[in-house]
Amino acid sequence: MEIITGLAVWQDCPKFSGDGSLEAMEAAAVLLERDLMRDEPEIAEHRARLAAALSLRQVPVLELIARLRDAVTSTQTGHMVVTESGDEYASLVDTFLSADIPGWLL
């Protein structure tokens, strides 16, 4: 819950992880968070209220990214979520880097 509430861009960070690189995820998170703050300037206030309402601590973003990376890269074969037909869902981790997106720079 701390990852979901403290890192609203959690689902996009692994996509720009360069195949699971913590540094790549951190770089992507900076850009994703910047865009989120621009679009939703009150997000920090919302996070604080949500964390308080759920009795969660507010964890630093870099720690959340490390925990997220560990969670999405540690899934073992045989422990994957599968469809009703038995097909495994694709990994959240992808090979893209934030530098792959033209104009998406600090």
Biopython code that builds the backbone (N, CA, C, O; Angstrom):
import numpy as np
from Bio.PDB.StructureBuilder import StructureBuilder

atoms = [
    (1, "MET", "N", (0.823, -1.194, 0.000)),
    (1, "MET", "CA", (0.000, 0.000, 0.000)),
    (1, "MET", "C", (0.870, 1.263, 0.000)),
    (1, "MET", "O", (0.501, 2.273, -0.598)),
    (2, "GLU", "N", (2.019, 1.200, 0.670)),
    (2, "GLU", "CA", (2.884, 2.380, 0.688)),
    (2, "GLU", "C", (3.376, 2.725, -0.711)),
    (2, "GLU", "O", (3.489, 3.903, -1.052)),
    (3, "ILE", "N", (3.666, 1.725, -1.519)),
    (3, "ILE", "CA", (4.107, 1.984, -2.895)),
    (3, "ILE", "C", (2.979, 2.633, -3.687)),
    (3, "ILE", "O", (3.206, 3.628, -4.374)),
    (4, "ILE", "N", (1.799, 2.101, -3.604)),
    (4, "ILE", "CA", (0.672, 2.605, -4.392)),
    (4, "ILE", "C", (0.296, 4.020, -3.968)),
    (4, "ILE", "O", (0.020, 4.864, -4.821)),
    (5, "THR", "N", (0.280, 4.289, -2.676)),
    (5, "THR", "CA", (-0.114, 5.619, -2.220)),
    (5, "THR", "C", (1.022, 6.636, -2.323)),
    (5, "THR", "O", (0.768, 7.819, -2.549)),
    (6, "GLY", "N", (2.257, 6.199, -2.161)),
    (6, "GLY", "CA", (3.385, 7.123, -2.164)),
    (6, "GLY", "C", (4.035, 7.335, -3.508)),
    (6, "GLY", "O", (4.815, 8.272, -3.681)),
    (7, "LEU", "N", (3.725, 6.477, -4.466)),
    (7, "LEU", "CA", (4.333, 6.565, -5.793)),
    (7, "LEU", "C", (3.227, 6.333, -6.824)),
    (7, "LEU", "O", (3.076, 5.240, -7.368)),
    (8, "ALA", "N", (2.462, 7.391, -7.073)),
    (8, "ALA", "CA", (1.302, 7.265, -7.954)),
    (8, "ALA", "C", (1.675, 6.798, -9.354)),
    (8, "ALA", "O", (0.821, 6.299, -10.087)),
    (9, "VAL", "N", (2.932, 6.952, -9.731)),
    (9, "VAL", "CA", (3.393, 6.554, -11.067)),
    (9, "VAL", "C", (4.005, 5.153, -11.051)),
    (9, "VAL", "O", (4.736, 4.789, -11.972)),
    (10, "TRP", "N", (3.718, 4.371, -10.024)),
    (10, "TRP", "CA", (4.366, 3.070, -9.826)),
    (10, "TRP", "C", (4.210, 2.156, -11.037)),
    (10, "TRP", "O", (5.146, 1.436, -11.385)),
    (11, "GLN", "N", (3.056, 2.171, -11.681)),
    (11, "GLN", "CA", (2.831, 1.236, -12.778)),
    (11, "GLN", "C", (3.636, 1.593, -14.025)),
    (11, "GLN", "O", (3.835, 0.734, -14.884)),
    (12, "ASP", "N", (4.101, 2.829, -14.148)),
    (12, "ASP", "CA", (4.887, 3.232, -15.306)),
    (12, "ASP", "C", (6.394, 3.101, -15.085)),
    (12, "ASP", "O", (7.142, 2.960, -16.053)),
    (13, "CYS", "N", (6.851, 3.143, -13.850)),
    (13, "CYS", "CA", (8.296, 3.055, -13.577)),
    (13, "CYS", "C", (8.939, 1.779, -14.130)),
    (13, "CYS", "O", (10.002, 1.877, -14.743)),
    (14, "PRO", "N", (8.362, 0.604, -13.952)),
    (14, "PRO", "CA", (8.991, -0.601, -14.508)),
    (14, "PRO", "C", (9.035, -0.625, -16.034)),
    (14, "PRO", "O", (9.894, -1.280, -16.623)),
    (15, "LYS", "N", (8.105, 0.090, -16.673)),
    (15, "LYS", "CA", (8.090, 0.131, -18.144)),
    (15, "LYS", "C", (9.346, 0.807, -18.683)),
    (15, "LYS", "O", (9.827, 0.461, -19.762)),
    (16, "PHE", "N", (9.877, 1.772, -17.932)),
    (16, "PHE", "CA", (11.052, 2.529, -18.349)),
    (16, "PHE", "C", (12.252, 2.142, -17.491)),
    (16, "PHE", "O", (13.017, 3.005, -17.060)),
    (17, "SER", "N", (12.414, 0.842, -17.243)),
    (17, "SER", "CA", (13.447, 0.366, -16.324)),
    (17, "SER", "C", (14.679, -0.183, -17.010)),
    (17, "SER", "O", (15.607, -0.631, -16.336)),
    (18, "GLY", "N", (14.715, -0.162, -18.344)),
    (18, "GLY", "CA", (15.881, -0.729, -19.030)),
    (18, "GLY", "C", (16.106, -2.170, -18.624)),
    (18, "GLY", "O", (17.241, -2.592, -18.403)),
    (19, "ASP", "N", (15.024, -2.924, -18.526)),
    (19, "ASP", "CA", (15.044, -4.336, -18.149)),
    (19, "ASP", "C", (15.365, -4.562, -16.674)),
    (19, "ASP", "O", (16.053, -5.520, -16.318)),
    (20, "GLY", "N", (14.860, -3.669, -15.819)),
    (20, "GLY", "CA", (14.966, -3.881, -14.375)),
    (20, "GLY", "C", (16.023, -3.059, -13.666)),
    (20, "GLY", "O", (16.311, -3.325, -12.500)),
    (21, "SER", "N", (16.610, -2.075, -14.321)),
    (21, "SER", "CA", (17.644, -1.246, -13.705)),
    (21, "SER", "C", (17.030, -0.278, -12.699)),
    (21, "SER", "O", (16.125, 0.488, -13.030)),
    (22, "LEU", "N", (17.529, -0.322, -11.478)),
    (22, "LEU", "CA", (17.054, 0.588, -10.442)),
    (22, "LEU", "C", (17.317, 2.033, -10.844)),
    (22, "LEU", "O", (16.457, 2.893, -10.654)),
    (23, "GLU", "N", (18.490, 2.311, -11.393)),
    (23, "GLU", "CA", (18.832, 3.673, -11.799)),
    (23, "GLU", "C", (17.891, 4.174, -12.895)),
    (23, "GLU", "O", (17.480, 5.334, -12.880)),
    (24, "ALA", "N", (17.552, 3.306, -13.836)),
    (24, "ALA", "CA", (16.628, 3.695, -14.905)),
    (24, "ALA", "C", (15.238, 3.969, -14.349)),
    (24, "ALA", "O", (14.562, 4.901, -14.787)),
    (25, "MET", "N", (14.811, 3.157, -13.384)),
    (25, "MET", "CA", (13.507, 3.385, -12.765)),
    (25, "MET", "C", (13.497, 4.699, -11.998)),
    (25, "MET", "O", (12.502, 5.424, -12.027)),
    (26, "GLU", "N", (14.587, 5.014, -11.315)),
    (26, "GLU", "CA", (14.676, 6.275, -10.575)),
    (26, "GLU", "C", (14.597, 7.456, -11.535)),
    (26, "GLU", "O", (13.902, 8.434, -11.257)),
    (27, "ALA", "N", (15.307, 7.375, -12.669)),
    (27, "ALA", "CA", (15.272, 8.453, -13.657)),
    (27, "ALA", "C", (13.861, 8.626, -14.214)),
    (27, "ALA", "O", (13.382, 9.750, -14.367)),
    (28, "ALA", "N", (13.205, 7.520, -14.512)),
    (28, "ALA", "CA", (11.838, 7.588, -15.032)),
    (28, "ALA", "C", (10.899, 8.177, -13.983)),
    (28, "ALA", "O", (10.028, 8.983, -14.312)),
    (29, "ALA", "N", (11.068, 7.783, -12.734)),
    (29, "ALA", "CA", (10.193, 8.275, -11.668)),
    (29, "ALA", "C", (10.296, 9.791, -11.526)),
    (29, "ALA", "O", (9.290, 10.468, -11.312)),
    (30, "VAL", "N", (11.515, 10.323, -11.644)),
    (30, "VAL", "CA", (11.694, 11.774, -11.556)),
    (30, "VAL", "C", (10.862, 12.467, -12.638)),
    (30, "VAL", "O", (10.156, 13.437, -12.360)),
    (31, "LEU", "N", (10.949, 11.969, -13.860)),
    (31, "LEU", "CA", (10.210, 12.573, -14.968)),
    (31, "LEU", "C", (8.699, 12.358, -14.839)),
    (31, "LEU", "O", (7.911, 13.272, -15.080)),
    (32, "LEU", "N", (8.311, 11.156, -14.461)),
    (32, "LEU", "CA", (6.892, 10.857, -14.296)),
    (32, "LEU", "C", (6.280, 11.690, -13.171)),
    (32, "LEU", "O", (5.183, 12.229, -13.314)),
    (33, "GLU", "N", (7.002, 11.790, -12.049)),
    (33, "GLU", "CA", (6.519, 12.582, -10.921)),
    (33, "GLU", "C", (6.441, 14.064, -11.299)),
    (33, "GLU", "O", (5.503, 14.757, -10.904)),
    (34, "ARG", "N", (7.422, 14.549, -12.059)),
    (34, "ARG", "CA", (7.408, 15.944, -12.504)),
    (34, "ARG", "C", (6.153, 16.220, -13.328)),
    (34, "ARG", "O", (5.473, 17.227, -13.130)),
    (35, "ASP", "N", (5.860, 15.312, -14.253)),
    (35, "ASP", "CA", (4.669, 15.479, -15.084)),
    (35, "ASP", "C", (3.395, 15.411, -14.251)),
    (35, "ASP", "O", (2.457, 16.173, -14.484)),
    (36, "LEU", "N", (3.359, 14.506, -13.287)),
    (36, "LEU", "CA", (2.199, 14.368, -12.419)),
    (36, "LEU", "C", (1.992, 15.632, -11.592)),
    (36, "LEU", "O", (0.868, 16.116, -11.459)),
    (37, "MET", "N", (3.073, 16.163, -11.039)),
    (37, "MET", "CA", (2.982, 17.383, -10.225)),
    (37, "MET", "C", (2.505, 18.563, -11.073)),
    (37, "MET", "O", (1.761, 19.414, -10.586)),
    (38, "ARG", "N", (2.923, 18.619, -12.324)),
    (38, "ARG", "CA", (2.479, 19.685, -13.219)),
    (38, "ARG", "C", (0.979, 19.559, -13.481)),
    (38, "ARG", "O", (0.255, 20.555, -13.478)),
    (39, "ASP", "N", (0.525, 18.332, -13.705)),
    (39, "ASP", "CA", (-0.885, 18.096, -14.024)),
    (39, "ASP", "C", (-1.782, 18.101, -12.791)),
    (39, "ASP", "O", (-2.966, 18.428, -12.876)),
    (40, "GLU", "N", (-1.215, 17.740, -11.656)),
    (40, "GLU", "CA", (-1.994, 17.634, -10.430)),
    (40, "GLU", "C", (-1.190, 18.192, -9.252)),
    (40, "GLU", "O", (-0.652, 17.430, -8.449)),
    (41, "PRO", "N", (-1.111, 19.523, -9.152)),
    (41, "PRO", "CA", (-0.232, 20.152, -8.166)),
    (41, "PRO", "C", (-0.556, 19.807, -6.705)),
    (41, "PRO", "O", (0.305, 19.949, -5.837)),
    (42, "GLU", "N", (-1.760, 19.365, -6.430)),
    (42, "GLU", "CA", (-2.140, 19.044, -5.053)),
    (42, "GLU", "C", (-1.884, 17.581, -4.684)),
    (42, "GLU", "O", (-2.336, 17.128, -3.633)),
    (43, "ILE", "N", (-1.174, 16.844, -5.523)),
    (43, "ILE", "CA", (-0.952, 15.412, -5.284)),
    (43, "ILE", "C", (-0.230, 15.150, -3.960)),
    (43, "ILE", "O", (-0.551, 14.177, -3.278)),
    (44, "ALA", "N", (0.719, 15.979, -3.586)),
    (44, "ALA", "CA", (1.445, 15.770, -2.319)),
    (44, "ALA", "C", (0.494, 15.855, -1.127)),
    (44, "ALA", "O", (0.595, 15.067, -0.187)),
    (45, "GLU", "N", (-0.414, 16.799, -1.172)),
    (45, "GLU", "CA", (-1.411, 16.933, -0.106)),
    (45, "GLU", "C", (-2.324, 15.714, -0.069)),
    (45, "GLU", "O", (-2.638, 15.204, 1.007)),
    (46, "HIS", "N", (-2.749, 15.250, -1.231)),
    (46, "HIS", "CA", (-3.613, 14.063, -1.297)),
    (46, "HIS", "C", (-2.892, 12.830, -0.742)),
    (46, "HIS", "O", (-3.484, 12.036, -0.011)),
    (47, "ARG", "N", (-1.625, 12.679, -1.088)),
    (47, "ARG", "CA", (-0.836, 11.546, -0.584)),
    (47, "ARG", "C", (-0.735, 11.576, 0.934)),
    (47, "ARG", "O", (-0.898, 10.552, 1.597)),
    (48, "ALA", "N", (-0.467, 12.751, 1.474)),
    (48, "ALA", "CA", (-0.322, 12.877, 2.929)),
    (48, "ALA", "C", (-1.627, 12.524, 3.638)),
    (48, "ALA", "O", (-1.618, 11.819, 4.648)),
    (49, "ARG", "N", (-2.737, 13.008, 3.115)),
    (49, "ARG", "CA", (-4.033, 12.694, 3.729)),
    (49, "ARG", "C", (-4.363, 11.212, 3.622)),
    (49, "ARG", "O", (-4.851, 10.608, 4.577)),
    (50, "LEU", "N", (-4.096, 10.630, 2.461)),
    (50, "LEU", "CA", (-4.364, 9.208, 2.265)),
    (50, "LEU", "C", (-3.495, 8.353, 3.181)),
    (50, "LEU", "O", (-3.983, 7.410, 3.804)),
    (51, "ALA", "N", (-2.219, 8.681, 3.262)),
    (51, "ALA", "CA", (-1.314, 7.931, 4.141)),
    (51, "ALA", "C", (-1.787, 8.016, 5.584)),
    (51, "ALA", "O", (-1.791, 7.013, 6.298)),
    (52, "ALA", "N", (-2.184, 9.200, 6.014)),
    (52, "ALA", "CA", (-2.671, 9.365, 7.391)),
    (52, "ALA", "C", (-3.955, 8.569, 7.616)),
    (52, "ALA", "O", (-4.113, 7.914, 8.647)),
    (53, "ALA", "N", (-4.860, 8.629, 6.659)),
    (53, "ALA", "CA", (-6.137, 7.910, 6.798)),
    (53, "ALA", "C", (-5.932, 6.399, 6.869)),
    (53, "ALA", "O", (-6.698, 5.698, 7.529)),
    (54, "LEU", "N", (-4.896, 5.895, 6.187)),
    (54, "LEU", "CA", (-4.622, 4.456, 6.174)),
    (54, "LEU", "C", (-3.559, 4.045, 7.199)),
    (54, "LEU", "O", (-3.148, 2.886, 7.246)),
    (55, "SER", "N", (-3.122, 4.997, 8.011)),
    (55, "SER", "CA", (-2.074, 4.761, 9.011)),
    (55, "SER", "C", (-0.790, 4.236, 8.364)),
    (55, "SER", "O", (-0.130, 3.349, 8.905)),
    (56, "LEU", "N", (-0.451, 4.789, 7.215)),
    (56, "LEU", "CA", (0.770, 4.417, 6.513)),
    (56, "LEU", "C", (1.816, 5.501, 6.740)),
    (56, "LEU", "O", (1.485, 6.675, 6.904)),
    (57, "ARG", "N", (3.058, 5.101, 6.746)),
    (57, "ARG", "CA", (4.109, 6.110, 6.830)),
    (57, "ARG", "C", (4.399, 6.617, 5.422)),
    (57, "ARG", "O", (4.190, 5.906, 4.439)),
    (58, "GLN", "N", (4.875, 7.831, 5.337)),
    (58, "GLN", "CA", (5.250, 8.391, 4.043)),
    (58, "GLN", "C", (6.708, 8.033, 3.803)),
    (58, "GLN", "O", (7.607, 8.557, 4.461)),
    (59, "VAL", "N", (6.928, 7.142, 2.861)),
    (59, "VAL", "CA", (8.244, 6.590, 2.568)),
    (59, "VAL", "C", (8.897, 7.418, 1.463)),
    (59, "VAL", "O", (8.220, 7.812, 0.514)),
    (60, "PRO", "N", (10.203, 7.690, 1.568)),
    (60, "PRO", "CA", (10.887, 8.420, 0.499)),
    (60, "PRO", "C", (10.737, 7.697, -0.843)),
    (60, "PRO", "O", (10.744, 6.467, -0.906)),
    (61, "VAL", "N", (10.601, 8.486, -1.912)),
    (61, "VAL", "CA", (10.351, 7.937, -3.247)),
    (61, "VAL", "C", (11.437, 6.947, -3.662)),
    (61, "VAL", "O", (11.122, 5.912, -4.248)),
    (62, "LEU", "N", (12.702, 7.236, -3.375)),
    (62, "LEU", "CA", (13.768, 6.313, -3.780)),
    (62, "LEU", "C", (13.628, 4.950, -3.109)),
    (62, "LEU", "O", (13.923, 3.925, -3.723)),
    (63, "GLU", "N", (13.186, 4.930, -1.870)),
    (63, "GLU", "CA", (12.953, 3.652, -1.187)),
    (63, "GLU", "C", (11.772, 2.913, -1.823)),
    (63, "GLU", "O", (11.812, 1.693, -1.985)),
    (64, "LEU", "N", (10.728, 3.653, -2.180)),
    (64, "LEU", "CA", (9.566, 3.034, -2.821)),
    (64, "LEU", "C", (9.945, 2.416, -4.165)),
    (64, "LEU", "O", (9.485, 1.326, -4.505)),
    (65, "ILE", "N", (10.781, 3.113, -4.921)),
    (65, "ILE", "CA", (11.210, 2.599, -6.221)),
    (65, "ILE", "C", (12.023, 1.322, -6.036)),
    (65, "ILE", "O", (11.846, 0.362, -6.786)),
    (66, "ALA", "N", (12.905, 1.303, -5.051)),
    (66, "ALA", "CA", (13.702, 0.100, -4.795)),
    (66, "ALA", "C", (12.800, -1.067, -4.406)),
    (66, "ALA", "O", (13.005, -2.189, -4.869)),
    (67, "ARG", "N", (11.818, -0.817, -3.572)),
    (67, "ARG", "CA", (10.893, -1.878, -3.168)),
    (67, "ARG", "C", (10.058, -2.359, -4.353)),
    (67, "ARG", "O", (9.809, -3.555, -4.506)),
    (68, "LEU", "N", (9.628, -1.411, -5.188)),
    (68, "LEU", "CA", (8.863, -1.771, -6.382)),
    (68, "LEU", "C", (9.698, -2.628, -7.310)),
    (68, "LEU", "O", (9.231, -3.657, -7.798)),
    (69, "ARG", "N", (10.929, -2.212, -7.559)),
    (69, "ARG", "CA", (11.809, -2.978, -8.444)),
    (69, "ARG", "C", (12.022, -4.390, -7.908)),
    (69, "ARG", "O", (11.975, -5.359, -8.666)),
    (70, "ASP", "N", (12.255, -4.505, -6.611)),
    (70, "ASP", "CA", (12.434, -5.828, -6.016)),
    (70, "ASP", "C", (11.185, -6.690, -6.198)),
    (70, "ASP", "O", (11.281, -7.886, -6.476)),
    (71, "ALA", "N", (10.025, -6.076, -6.039)),
    (71, "ALA", "CA", (8.776, -6.832, -6.166)),
    (71, "ALA", "C", (8.525, -7.296, -7.594)),
    (71, "ALA", "O", (8.126, -8.440, -7.809)),
    (72, "VAL", "N", (8.750, -6.430, -8.566)),
    (72, "VAL", "CA", (8.422, -6.811, -9.948)),
    (72, "VAL", "C", (9.495, -7.659, -10.610)),
    (72, "VAL", "O", (9.230, -8.294, -11.631)),
    (73, "THR", "N", (10.692, -7.683, -10.056)),
    (73, "THR", "CA", (11.746, -8.504, -10.663)),
    (73, "THR", "C", (11.948, -9.827, -9.936)),
    (73, "THR", "O", (12.748, -10.651, -10.378)),
    (74, "SER", "N", (11.249, -10.046, -8.843)),
    (74, "SER", "CA", (11.469, -11.278, -8.083)),
    (74, "SER", "C", (10.426, -12.358, -8.352)),
    (74, "SER", "O", (10.500, -13.440, -7.769)),
    (75, "THR", "N", (9.467, -12.087, -9.214)),
    (75, "THR", "CA", (8.445, -13.085, -9.514)),
    (75, "THR", "C", (9.081, -14.245, -10.266)),
    (75, "THR", "O", (9.738, -14.052, -11.289)),
    (76, "GLN", "N", (8.883, -15.416, -9.761)),
    (76, "GLN", "CA", (9.455, -16.627, -10.341)),
    (76, "GLN", "C", (8.470, -17.287, -11.297)),
    (76, "GLN", "O", (7.258, -17.155, -11.123)),
    (77, "THR", "N", (8.968, -17.987, -12.293)),
    (77, "THR", "CA", (8.118, -18.782, -13.167)),
    (77, "THR", "C", (7.340, -19.767, -12.300)),
    (77, "THR", "O", (7.886, -20.357, -11.368)),
    (78, "GLY", "N", (6.107, -19.929, -12.606)),
    (78, "GLY", "CA", (5.252, -20.790, -11.792)),
    (78, "GLY", "C", (4.499, -20.005, -10.729)),
    (78, "GLY", "O", (3.593, -20.529, -10.081)),
    (79, "HIS", "N", (4.881, -18.743, -10.555)),
    (79, "HIS", "CA", (4.201, -17.868, -9.600)),
    (79, "HIS", "C", (3.697, -16.621, -10.317)),
    (79, "HIS", "O", (3.635, -15.539, -9.734)),
    (80, "MET", "N", (3.343, -16.782, -11.564)),
    (80, "MET", "CA", (2.867, -15.675, -12.380)),
    (80, "MET", "C", (1.342, -15.670, -12.390)),
    (80, "MET", "O", (0.709, -16.714, -12.230)),
    (81, "VAL", "N", (0.762, -14.498, -12.578)),
    (81, "VAL", "CA", (-0.677, -14.373, -12.736)),
    (81, "VAL", "C", (-1.008, -14.852, -14.148)),
    (81, "VAL", "O", (-0.360, -14.464, -15.120)),
    (82, "VAL", "N", (-2.019, -15.695, -14.240)),
    (82, "VAL", "CA", (-2.383, -16.257, -15.545)),
    (82, "VAL", "C", (-3.828, -15.912, -15.887)),
    (82, "VAL", "O", (-4.653, -15.650, -15.011)),
    (83, "THR", "N", (-4.106, -15.920, -17.186)),
    (83, "THR", "CA", (-5.461, -15.689, -17.670)),
    (83, "THR", "C", (-6.285, -16.946, -17.471)),
    (83, "THR", "O", (-5.758, -17.989, -17.083)),
    (84, "GLU", "N", (-7.574, -16.846, -17.736)),
    (84, "GLU", "CA", (-8.445, -18.012, -17.616)),
    (84, "GLU", "C", (-8.018, -19.138, -18.545)),
    (84, "GLU", "O", (-8.252, -20.311, -18.254)),
    (85, "SER", "N", (-7.384, -18.779, -19.676)),
    (85, "SER", "CA", (-6.939, -19.797, -20.627)),
    (85, "SER", "C", (-5.548, -20.341, -20.288)),
    (85, "SER", "O", (-5.030, -21.196, -21.005)),
    (86, "GLY", "N", (-4.941, -19.853, -19.202)),
    (86, "GLY", "CA", (-3.653, -20.366, -18.768)),
    (86, "GLY", "C", (-2.442, -19.606, -19.274)),
    (86, "GLY", "O", (-1.311, -19.987, -18.974)),
    (87, "ASP", "N", (-2.651, -18.536, -20.037)),
    (87, "ASP", "CA", (-1.532, -17.729, -20.524)),
    (87, "ASP", "C", (-1.028, -16.816, -19.415)),
    (87, "ASP", "O", (-1.819, -16.222, -18.682)),
    (88, "GLU", "N", (0.309, -16.706, -19.294)),
    (88, "GLU", "CA", (0.887, -15.816, -18.295)),
    (88, "GLU", "C", (0.798, -14.370, -18.765)),
    (88, "GLU", "O", (0.996, -14.069, -19.942)),
    (89, "TYR", "N", (0.494, -13.480, -17.819)),
    (89, "TYR", "CA", (0.523, -12.067, -18.139)),
    (89, "TYR", "C", (1.969, -11.651, -18.356)),
    (89, "TYR", "O", (2.883, -12.243, -17.781)),
    (90, "ALA", "N", (2.175, -10.640, -19.177)),
    (90, "ALA", "CA", (3.522, -10.124, -19.433)),
    (90, "ALA", "C", (4.069, -9.458, -18.171)),
    (90, "ALA", "O", (3.308, -8.969, -17.336)),
    (91, "SER", "N", (5.355, -9.447, -18.048)),
    (91, "SER", "CA", (6.023, -8.796, -16.926)),
    (91, "SER", "C", (5.762, -7.298, -16.961)),
    (91, "SER", "O", (5.560, -6.720, -18.029)),
    (92, "LEU", "N", (5.767, -6.680, -15.802)),
    (92, "LEU", "CA", (5.670, -5.224, -15.725)),
    (92, "LEU", "C", (6.974, -4.563, -16.165)),
    (92, "LEU", "O", (6.982, -3.397, -16.558)),
    (93, "VAL", "N", (8.073, -5.310, -16.098)),
    (93, "VAL", "CA", (9.387, -4.793, -16.452)),
    (93, "VAL", "C", (9.535, -4.772, -17.968)),
    (93, "VAL", "O", (9.195, -5.739, -18.649)),
    (94, "ASP", "N", (10.048, -3.659, -18.487)),
    (94, "ASP", "CA", (10.264, -3.550, -19.925)),
    (94, "ASP", "C", (11.658, -2.983, -20.166)),
    (94, "ASP", "O", (12.356, -2.608, -19.224)),
    (95, "THR", "N", (12.047, -2.925, -21.405)),
    (95, "THR", "CA", (13.406, -2.509, -21.759)),
    (95, "THR", "C", (13.523, -1.031, -22.094)),
    (95, "THR", "O", (14.630, -0.544, -22.324)),
    (96, "PHE", "N", (12.419, -0.311, -22.127)),
    (96, "PHE", "CA", (12.471, 1.109, -22.469)),
    (96, "PHE", "C", (13.261, 1.889, -21.418)),
    (96, "PHE", "O", (13.373, 1.474, -20.264)),
    (97, "LEU", "N", (13.800, 3.020, -21.844)),
    (97, "LEU", "CA", (14.455, 3.979, -20.954)),
    (97, "LEU", "C", (13.767, 5.323, -21.130)),
    (97, "LEU", "O", (13.202, 5.594, -22.190)),
    (98, "SER", "N", (13.806, 6.158, -20.121)),
    (98, "SER", "CA", (13.195, 7.483, -20.240)),
    (98, "SER", "C", (13.847, 8.265, -21.374)),
    (98, "SER", "O", (13.185, 9.085, -22.009)),
    (99, "ALA", "N", (15.141, 8.026, -21.644)),
    (99, "ALA", "CA", (15.842, 8.710, -22.732)),
    (99, "ALA", "C", (15.303, 8.309, -24.101)),
    (99, "ALA", "O", (15.578, 8.984, -25.093)),
    (100, "ASP", "N", (14.535, 7.213, -24.170)),
    (100, "ASP", "CA", (13.957, 6.766, -25.443)),
    (100, "ASP", "C", (12.795, 7.650, -25.897)),
    (100, "ASP", "O", (12.381, 7.597, -27.055)),
    (101, "ILE", "N", (12.277, 8.457, -24.983)),
    (101, "ILE", "CA", (11.116, 9.297, -25.295)),
    (101, "ILE", "C", (11.603, 10.690, -25.678)),
    (101, "ILE", "O", (12.105, 11.421, -24.824)),
    (102, "PRO", "N", (11.465, 11.068, -26.947)),
    (102, "PRO", "CA", (11.913, 12.390, -27.381)),
    (102, "PRO", "C", (11.224, 13.506, -26.603)),
    (102, "PRO", "O", (10.004, 13.504, -26.443)),
    (103, "GLY", "N", (12.007, 14.443, -26.130)),
    (103, "GLY", "CA", (11.458, 15.584, -25.418)),
    (103, "GLY", "C", (11.170, 15.335, -23.941)),
    (103, "GLY", "O", (10.727, 16.241, -23.234)),
    (104, "TRP", "N", (11.417, 14.123, -23.476)),
    (104, "TRP", "CA", (11.133, 13.801, -22.071)),
    (104, "TRP", "C", (12.433, 13.852, -21.287)),
    (104, "TRP", "O", (12.993, 12.822, -20.910)),
    (105, "LEU", "N", (12.893, 15.050, -21.054)),
    (105, "LEU", "CA", (14.159, 15.256, -20.369)),
    (105, "LEU", "C", (13.976, 16.199, -19.195)),
    (105, "LEU", "O", (13.000, 16.946, -19.123)),
    (106, "LEU", "N", (14.906, 16.153, -18.301)),
    (106, "LEU", "CA", (14.856, 17.069, -17.151)),
    (106, "LEU", "C", (15.094, 18.490, -17.575)),
    (106, "LEU", "O", (15.087, 19.392, -16.738)),
]
sb = StructureBuilder()
sb.init_structure("model")
sb.init_model(0)
sb.init_chain("A")
sb.init_seg("    ")
for serial, (resi, resn, name, xyz) in enumerate(atoms, 1):
    if name == "N":
        sb.init_residue(resn, " ", resi, " ")
    sb.init_atom(name, np.array(xyz, "f"), 0.0, 1.0, " ", f" {name:<3s}", serial, name[0])
structure = sb.get_structure()
